[in-house]
């Protein structure tokens, strides 16, 4: 495996996702500086990034949105097979530019104390997570959120 310490500038492809053991994963869309010399149908390069640094994880889960331009610095692991994304373990993160604030229509993320919920216009069910991304459960409808949170706190000793 070939690794390199480097900085990569790219746009966040989708909202960062909490991972196991207090990590976060996100994809950056990276375009070369000489993009004008490439064919119009040349594919973008996707770099899959992960970080376990608590400050970076917090910023990615609470302050970054799809379309933000970031500089991610860390250790780049080249893909083992053609077509697989490169993987970057991020140890420093800088926001170079922010995306326009999206107007949410179909899905809304909301916070209930130490919990996050996702309202989707297409379903009554509401996924519930702790603020650090741990799965709590699926409430049957918005009215059942408080019951699900109460059960989770009783089972876990009041910890969100």
Secondary structure by P-SEA (a helix, b strand, c coil): cccccbbbbbcccccccccccbbbbbcccccccccccccccbbbbbbbbbbccaaaaaaaaccccccbbbbbbcbbbccccccbbbbbbcccccccccccccccccbbbbbcccbbbbbbccccbbbbbccccccccccccccaaaaaaaaaaaaacccc
